[in-house]
Amino acid sequence: MTTERWAFGGDLSVARVGYGAMKLTGWPRGDEPPSRETALTILRRAVELGVNHIDTSHYYSRDGVAANELIWEALHPYPDDLVIVTKVGALVEGSDTALPAAEMTGFTPDGLRRGVEANLRSLGVDRLDVVNLRMGGHDRSQTTSLTVPLETLLALREEGLIRHLGISNVTAEEFAEACKIAPIACVQNLYNLSRRDDDPLVDACAAAGIAYVPFFPVGGFQPLTAERLDAVAARHSATVPQVALAWLLARSPNILLIPGTGSLAHLEENIAAGALKLSAEDIAELVG
């Protein structure tokens, strides 16, 4: 695992390879999750291997299996350096996910408070390390004002319930607006070797000292495939996902990884990708 670290908000030091808990539950598609015992083992093993950044949410829950409750059972009382990042906002309520973000009940001041309180309760903590405001929808060509939701989260931070704020699934315009409203510790957006539309935003975050956390770092529901990936992986005796993760780490020092998996073997492969160093020639070949 890489020894490189990043400081969330300037004061929460995390290893650049973390873990995303979504796949422990089968949410949102109903994929077969690992057994409860395997899920607990994965979380404990991640921490043993140096992971101290876990991404989750109270709405990562399906068929009685909830990511936050698994994290609590596996790791509570939490290590002093463990940073748990969660999210509130769109996607919380389920039935309204097709609505514009401003109309979603999870996006209202009351819905945001309920989301924060649900995360506090299910994780068994008095304050959340980082809370991402999650914007809704797959089509992000339309911007939504973040003023009211961010001001709501700022008020909850003033109450001592949140340490740092982040934003997720945002456009460049929403990012610019957010930075005028609140101190932003991280941006969590879709980004990987084949989906690089956010290149300017990655660089803007780096210049501002803001972490950039890509979701679907190895392609998500459509895994990355390309001959050049295969070639670079073969040269390093690595897997394609490991090369994709190593490329992200090389792309910018503010990129933090949260690959999710329900497999202990894949967990160890993902973490090992932190030690994979790509050459300038490798990177040039990968970006084509």
GUFI-428142 format. One record per residue: x, y, z negated of N, C-alpha, C, O, CB in turn; residue in three letters. Coordinates in steps of 0.02 Angstrom, whole numbers, plus 50000, padded with zeros to 5 digits. Glycine has a CB too. Layout:
<recs>
XYZXYZXYZXYZXYZAla
...
</recs>
This chain:
<recs>
500424994050000500005000050000500445006250000500965006449967499525000049939Met
500235011350036500615017550036500635020749967500155020349930500325022450087Thr
501205023749951501265027249887501055034549894501055038249845501985026849862Thr
500855036549955500645043449966499985044749930499565040349924500585044950041Glu
499905050949906499315052649867499045059449890499375063149926499485052849792Arg
498435060849869498115067249883497745069449820497495065249782497625066749944Trp
497715075849809497375078449749496705081349769496665086749799497815083849715Ala
496165077849751495485080449761495405086849720495505086849659494955075249740Phe
495215092149754495095098349718495715101049683495655105649642494555097449669Gly
496285098249698496915100549668497095097049603497645098049578496875107749656Gly
496635092949575496785090149509496625082749500496775079949447496405093949458Asp
496335079549550496185072349544496625068649595496465068449654495425070949557Leu
497165065749571497655062549615497415055549633497295051349590498345062249582Ser
497365054249699497145047749722497635044949774497945048649811496435048049752Val
497685038249775498045034949829497665036049894497045036349893498145027349814Ala
498015036449949497685038050012497275032350040496865033350085498205040150063Arg
497375026350015496945020650035496485019049977496695016949923497375014350054Val
495835020149988495335018749938494875013149960495065008850000494925025049922Gly
494265013149933493795007749948493085010549951492885014449908493845002149896Tyr
492715008550002492015010450009491565004649989491644999050013491855012650080Gly
491075005949945490685000649914490064998649952489704994049931490495002749845Ala
489905001950008489265000750041489164993450060488614990750051489225005050103Met
489684990150085489604983350110489494978150055489374972250070490204981450151Lys
489534980149994489404975549939488654974049932488464969449896489674978249874Leu
488234977949966487514977549956487114975450017486524973750010487274984049932Thr
487414975450076487024974150137486644980250161486284979850211486554968450126Gly
486704985850126486364992050147486734995050206487354994750206486324997150088Trp
486414997850256485694998850263485344993650306484734993550310485565005650291Pro
485734989250338485434985050391485194978250366484864974550402485934983950446Arg
485344976650304485164970050279485664964650296485484958750296484494968250305Gly
486294966550311486814961650323486904957450259486754959750204487484965050343Asp
487154951450267487254947050210487814949750165488384950050187487404939750233Glu
487664951650104488194954250060488574948450028488344942750030487894958750005Pro
489144949849999489504944549963489114942649900488654946249879490214946849944Pro
489284937049871488974935149808489154940249755489634943949762489194928049787Ser
488764940449702488894945249649489594944249620489954949049608488374944549593Arg
489784937949609490444936649581490994938949628491504941549606490524929149565Glu
490904937849694491404940149742491444947749742491994950549745491234937549813Thr
490874951149740490864958449739491244961049678491634965749685490144961049738Ala
491134958149620491484960349560492234959049566492644963149545491204956749498Leu
492414953349595493114951649605493454956549652494014958649640493194944549631Thr
493104958449706493374963249755493524969949721494064972749730492894964249814Ile
493054972349682493154978849648493744978549600494154983149598492524980949610Leu
493784973249562494344972649514495004971849549495514974649528494224966749467Arg
495014967949604495624966949641495854973449674496454974849677495534961549694Arg
495384977349699495564983749729495944988149680496464991049697494934987449753Ala
495694988549619496034992549568496714989549551497194993249541495594993149504Val
496754982949547497394979749533497914981449586498504982049571497304972149530Glu
497684982349648498134983749704498294991149711498644993149758497844981149768Leu
498034995349666498215002349666497685007049691497785013149692498805003249708Gly
497095004449710496545008849731496285012649671496125009549619495975004649765Val
496235019149676495925023049622495435028249650495285033249618496465026649580Asn
495175026749710494665030949743494145026249771494265022649819494985035549799His
493555026249741493005022049763492425026449785492215030949749492785017149706Ile
492185025149844491625028949872490985024849865490965018849881491745030749946Asp
490455028049841489835024449828489245029349832489325035149848489855020949760Thr
488655026849816488055030949807487525026749774487515020649781487805033949874Ser
487075030049738486525026349707486055023449759485675018849744486145030949659His
486055026049820485615023149871485935017549910485635014949957485375028549918Tyr
486545015549893486825009349919486525003649878486855000949833487625009349916Tyr
485925001849894485554996949855485064993349900484704996449939485185000249795Ser
485064986749896484604982849938484474976049905484934972749881484894981850010Arg
483854974149905483654967549879483924966149809484154960649794483894962049927Asp
483894971349767484104970549698484854970949686485084970049629483874964049673Gly
485244972349738485964973049731486144980349740486024983249794486354968449782Val
486444983549689486604990649691487354991649680487634988949633486204994549637Ala
487664995549725488384996549721488604999649655489084997349625488615000949779Ala
488235004749632488435008049570488425003249511488865003449468487985013849556Asn
487924998949508487884994249453488444989049456488704987049404487204990649453Glu
488644987049517489214982549524489854985949500490254982849465489284980249597Leu
489944992249519490544995949498490564996349422491084995449391490555003049529Ile
489984997849392489954998449318490144991749286490554991549240489255000649295Trp
489844986349310489974979849280490704977649289491004974749244489514974549309Glu
490984979049348491664976849362492204980849327492714978149306491784977049436Ala
492084987349319492644991749301492544995949238493024998949214492774996349357Leu
491934996249211491825000249151492064996549089491934990549083491075002149144His
492414999949043492615007049043493145008349097493615004549105492875009148974Pro
493045013749133493445015049192494155017049175494275020349124493125020449233Tyr
494645014949218495325017349209495345024949210494945028249244495785014549264Pro
495805027849173495835035149166495935038649233495695044249242496395037149120Asp
496275035349280496425038649344495935036849399496035038949456497125036949366Asp
495415033049384494945031049436494495036849455494185040049411494525025049412Leu
494445038349519494025043649546493455040349585493565036949634494425048549591Val
492845041449561492255038649595491905044349631491685049249600491785035149544Ile
491845043649696491525048749738490845046149759490785040549784491965050449801Val
490335050149749489655048049767489335053249812489655058249830489225046849704Thr
488705052149829488385056849875487645057349860487335052649834488485054649948Lys
487365063049877486655064349869486425067949932486835070249972486495068549804Val
485755068549940485505072349997485115067850044484695063950022486065075650035Gly
485245068450108484885064550158485015057150149485535055150121485085066750229Ala
484555053050171484555045750167484345043150099484285037050091485245043150184Leu
484245047550051484095045249984483405042049980483325036749949484135050949936Val
482915045050012482225042850001482005037250048481495034050035481775048750009Glu
482385036150101482215030650145481685032350196481825032550256481985024750106Gly
481075033650175480515034750221480565041250259480235041950311479875034450183Ser
480955046050235480965052450270481615053650310481765059350328480875058050220Asp
481985048350323482635049250355482595051850426483085054350452483015042850354Thr
482015051250458481945053750527481765061150529481755064150583481405049750563Ala
481625064150471481445071150469482055075650474482615073350461481065072750405Leu
481965081950494482515086750489482765087050416482375086350370482295093750514Pro
483415088250408483705087950341483345092450291483235090450234484445089950343Ala
483155098450313482845103150267482165100750241481915103250191482755109850301Ala
481865095850276481205093350256481245086950216480735084450192480775092350317Glu
481835084050208481905077750172481825079050097482105083750070482585074450187Met
481435074750064481325075749992481975075049952482045078149900480805070749967Thr
482435070949976483075070249942483515076349949484025076849915483435064349966Gly
483325080949993483735086850008483485093049971483805098249973483745088150082Phe
482915092449937482645098049899483015098849833483365094149812481885097049886Thr
482955104549800483285105349734483095099849686483525097249650483105112049705Pro
482455097949684482245092649639482545085949660482765081949618481485092149636Asp
482545084649726482815078349750483565077849737483805072449720482685077649824Gly
483925083349744484645083349731484795082049658485245078249641484955089949753Leu
484405085249614484495083949542484355076649526484735073449489484035088549500Arg
483815073949553483665066949540484215062449566484375057349534482995065149573Arg
484515064249623485065060249649485665060349604485975055149591485245062549718Gly
485845066249580486415066849535486285063049471486725059349447486565074349519Val
485695063749443485535060249381485525052749390485725049049346484855062649354Glu
485295050449448485295043249462486005040549466486145035049441484915041749527Ala
486455044249497487155042149500487475042149431487845037449414487545046649547Asn
487355047249392487615047449324487395041449284487785038149251487405053949289Leu
486745040049288486455034549248486715027749270486915023749228485685034749254Arg
486735026549336486925019849360487675018549355487885012849351486695018949431Ser
488075023849355488795023049347489005023349274489575021449257489165028449386Leu
488555025649230488715025849159489225031149142489675029949101488955019249137Gly
489165037049173489635042549159489235048849141488645049449155490095043849220Val
489595053549110489295059949092489405065249145489045070249147489565062349025Asp
489915064149187490065068949241490325065149301490715060449294490595074249217Arg
490095067049360490315063949422490935067449448490955073649451489745064149475Leu
491435063549467492075066449490491975070749552492185076549554492585060949504Asp
491665067949603491555071449667490865069449692490695063549694492105069749720Val
490465074349712489805073149741489795076149811489895082149820489235076049697Val
489675071949861489595074349929488865075949944488425072049928489865069049980Asn
488755081649974488095083250001488055080050070488395082150116487985091050005Leu
487625074950076487585071050138487035073850183486445073650165487455063550123Arg
487245076450241486765078750290486465072850326486775067550328487085083750339Met
485865073650356485515068050385485575067750460485775072550493484815068150366Gly
485385061950487485315061150559485965059450595486505061150572485045067350588Gly
485895055950650486475054150691486645059650742487215060350762486355047550727His
486145063450762486245068850809486395075250769485935078250741485625069850856Asp
487035077150767487225082950727487345088950771487725093450754487855081450686Arg
487015089150829487085094950874486715100950845486865106650862486815093350944Ser
486225099750800485855105150768486135106350698486225101650660485095103550765Gln
486265112550682486525114150616485955115650568485415117750589487005120150620Thr
486085114650505485605115950452485945120150399486525119050383485325109250421Thr
485595125050372485895129250321486025125150258485595121450234485435135250304Ser
486625125850231486825122350170486755126650108486935124450053487545119850176Leu
486505132750116486495137450060486115134750000486385134349945486205143950082Thr
485475132950009485065130749953485335124349921485405124049860484345129849975Val
485475119049960485725113049927486405113949892486505111249838485795107549978Pro
486855117749922487505118749889487425123049827487765121849776488005121949937Leu
486995127949829486875131949769486565127749714486705128649655486425137949784Glu
486135122949733485855118249684486405114049652486425113249591485335113649718Thr
486865111549693487405107349667487895111549626488175109049577487775103849723Leu
487995117849645488415122249604488115123349535488475123449485488515129049639Leu
487455124049533487125124749468487215118449425487315118949365486385126349477Ala
487175112649456487275106449420488005105849397488145102949345487085100349463Leu
488455108449437489155108549415489245113149355489625111549309489615110849473Arg
488905118749355488935123249298488665119949235488875121649180488545129749312Glu
488195115249243487935111549186488425106249161488305103049110487275108249204Glu
488965105249198489465100249178489345093349206489655088549184489495099949106Gly
488875092749254488705086149280489135084049340489155078149357487975086049300Leu
489485088749370489885087449430490555091049421490585096649396489525089849495Ile
491085087749443491745090949441491915094449506492095100349506492285085649425Arg
491855090849562492015093749627491455092249677491095087349670492695091149653His
491405096549727490895095749780491225094149847491765096649863490465102149786Leu
490885089949886491095088649954490485088949999489925089849976491445081749959Gly
490605088150064490065088150113490175082450161490745080450174490025094950151Ile
489625079750189489685073850232489215074350291488655077050286489525067450192Ser
489455071750348489065071650410488895078750433488325080150451488415067550401Asn
489385083150430489275090150445489575092150512490045089050536489565094450389Val
489305097550541489585100650600490135105650579490195107250520489035104150642Thr
490515107950627491025112950613490705119350586490995122650542491435114550676Ala
490115121050612489775127150588489545126250516489595130950476489185128750633Glu
489285120350499489075119050431489675119050383489615121450327488705112350426Glu
490235116450406490845116650365491045123850350491205125550293491425113050401Phe
491045128050401491235135050391490775138550342490995142350299491235138750458Ala
490115137150348489635140150302489755137550231489745141450183488915138550324Glu
489855131050224489955128050158490545131150121490505132450061490055120550164Ala
491085132450157491685135150126491575142250100491945144650057492265135150175Cys
491065145650126490905152350101490465152150039490415157050002490555156350156Lys
490145146450028489665145749973489985142749911489835144849855489075141649994Ile
490405137749920490665133849864491365131349879491545130649938490205127949847Ala
491775129949828492415126649840492295119449862491965115649826492855126849775Pro
492555117649919492435111049948493065106849939493615108749960492235111550023Ile
492975100949909493545096549895493665091649952494235089449962493445092749831Ala
493135089849989493225084850042492665085350093492115087850079493245077850012Cys
492825082950153492335082150207492335074750226492865071850237492495086650269Val
491745071750229491685064750248491265064350312490655065450310491365060350191Gln
491595062850368491265062750433491465056550472491935053050454491445069050473Asn
491095055250526491275049850572491915051750610491945057050642490705048350622Leu
492425047450605493055048750640493455042350641493545039050590493455054550605Tyr
493705040650700494165034950706494545035650772494465040650807493785028050702Asn
494945030750788495385031250846494995032450911495255035850956495795025050853Leu
494395029750916494005030750978493495036250973493195038151024493665024350996Ser
493385038950914492895044450904493255050250872493265050950811492285042050861Arg
493565054550913494005059750888493725066850899494105071650904494685059150920Arg
493065067350903492765073950913492935078750856492945084850866492015073350919Asp
493065075950798493205080150739493935082250734494145084850682493015076450677Asp
494335081250785495035083250781495135090350754495535091350709495365082650850Asp
494775095350781494865102150754494675102750680494985106550643494465107050795Pro
494165099050659493955099350589494455096050543494575098450488493265096150581Leu
494755090550566495295087450526495845092550513496085093150457495585081250564Val
496045096150565496585101050558496375106950515496775109650476496805103450627Asp
495745109150522495505114750481495495112850407495675116850365494795116850503Ala
495295106650393495305104350323496015104050297496145106050240494965097350318Cys
496475101450337497175101050315497445107950299497795108850248497605097650369Ala
497295112850341497545119650330497255122650267497575126850235497375124050390Ala
496645120550248496315123250189496445119050126496185120750072495575123750201Ala
496835113750132496965109450074496365105250054496285103649995497175113650016Gly
495945103450103495335099550091495435092450118495675091650175494725102950125Ile
495255087550079495305080550102494805079350158494255081950158495185075650044Ala
495015075250207494565072950259494515065450253495015061850256494815075150331Tyr
493905062950244493785055850230493355052950286492755054050286493445054850160Val
493645049250333493255046750389492825040750369493065036050337493715044750447Pro
492175041050387491795034850381491805031250448491915034250500491065036250358Phe
491695024750446491795020250503492515020850529492615021850589491285021950560Phe
493015020250485493705021250507493955016050557494425017250594494155021350448Pro
493645010050557493835005050606493255003450653493214997950681494074998550571Val
492795008250660492255007550708491575006250680491075007150715492425002350755Gly
491535004050617490885002850586490514997050618490784991550623490475009150590Gly
489894998450640489484993150669489704991250740489454986350768488754995250670Phe
490174995150768490454993550834491214993650827491524998750842490204998550889Gln
491514988150805492234987950792492644990250852492454989150909492444980950772Pro
493204993250838493644995950890493934990250931494154985150904494205000150859Leu
493944991050996494254986251041494604990151097494294994551127493734981151070Thr
495224988551109495594991551165496244987751173496544985451124495734999151152Ala
496454986951235497074983251248497664986451213498104982951188497204982751323Glu
497684993051211498254996351179498274994951104498814994551075498225003851192Arg
497694994251073497684992451002497964985450993498364984250948496954992750975Leu
497764980851036498024973951032498774973951040499124970251005497694969551086Asp
499034977951086499744977951100500144980551040500654977651021499904982051161Ala
499914986051011500264988750954500214983950894500704983050858499974995750935Val
499634981050884499554976250830500024970350838500324968050789498824973850826Ala
500094967850899500544962150911501264963950895501634959850866500484959850983Ala
501474969950913502164972050899502304972250824502874970850803502304978850930Arg
501804973850785501904974550713501674968350674501684968250612501534980650687His
501464963150709501184957150677500634959250628500594956750572501744953250640Ser
500204963650652499664966350611499004965050647498994962650704499754974050599Ala
498454966550613497794965950643497594972650675497884977850659497264963750591Thr
497114972350719496864978550750496594983350698496764989250701496314976950802Val
496174981150649495954985850598496534989050559496504994850541495494982450550Pro
497054985150545497624988050509497954993550550498144998750522498144982550494Gln
498024992550615498314997750658497865003850659498115009550656498434995150730Val
497205002850664496745008550664496795012550600496775018750601496025006150675Ala
496865009150543496925012650479497605016150474497645021850450496845007650421Leu
498125012850497498795015950495498815022150539499145027050522499335010950518Ala
498465021950596498445027950639498115033750603498355039350607498065026450705Trp
497575032450567497245037750529497715040750477497745046850469496605035150495Leu
498075036550442498545039150391499095043350424499315048350395498875033350352Leu
499305041450484499815045250519499545051650549499915056450561500135040950573Ala
498895051750562498585057450597498655063950558498815069050587497845056050609Arg
498545063750492498595069850452498645067850379498315063150357497975074450464Ser
499055071450340499145069450270498545070450226498525067850170499715073250241Pro
498035074150249497435075150209496905069850221496375070050190497145081950222Asn
497035065050266496555059750279496605054450225497145051850212496665056650350Ile
496035052850195495985047550144495535042150173495035043550205495705050350077Leu
495715035950161495355030250189494905026950137495105026150079495835025250218Leu
494305025050158493845021250114493545015350152492935014750155493285025950086Ile
493965011050182493685005350219493295000850171493514999450115494245001350254Pro
492714998750193492304994350152492324987250178492404986150238491584996850150Gly
492244982550134492234975550153491924971450097491954973250039492944972950169Thr
491614965850117491364961050069491804954950065491604949850037490664959150085Gly
492414955450093492884949850095493514951550057493814956850068493054947950168Ser
493714947250012494324948449974494934948550019495384952650010494414943049919Leu
494954944050069495524943950115495564950350155496104953050165495464937950163Ala
494984952850179494984959150217495174965050173495514969650196494304960350249His
494974964850110495184970150064495944970550061496234975950067494894968849993Leu
496264964850052496994964850046497324966950112497834970250111497244957850025Glu
497024965050169497284967250233497224974850240497694978150263496924963850291Glu
496654977550220496544984750226497044988650183497324993650206495834986650206Asn
497144986350123497614989850079498324989250105498724993950100497564987050007Ile
498494983450132499164982450160499294987150219499864988650234499264975250182Ala
498764989350252498854993950309499185000450287499485003950328498174995550341Ala
499135002050223499465008150198500215007950204500545013150205499285009350126Gly
500505001950209501235001350216501455000750288502055000350302501474995350177Ala
500985000550334501144999850405501335006650434500935011250436500544996850445Leu
501945007250457502195013550485502235013050561502605009050589502895015250456Lys
501845017150594501845017250666502375021950692502505027250663501145019350693Leu
502695020050747503195024350779502855029750821502255029350835503685020250822Ser
503235034650841502975039750885502735036650951502235038850980503505045250899Ala
503085031450974502885028051035502225024351026501805024251070503435023151057Glu
502145021250966501505017850952500935022750955500415021450985501535014450883Asp
501025028450922500485033450918500315036150986499725037051003500675039150870Ile
500825037551026500705040051094500315034951135499875036751174501365041851129Ala
500475028551127500115023351164499395022851140498935021851181500475016551156Glu
499285023451076498605022651048498135028251070497555027051084498635022450972Leu
498385034351073497955039951091497885040651167497485044651191498225046351061Val
498285036851203498215036551275498385042851311498345043151372497545034651294Gly
</recs>
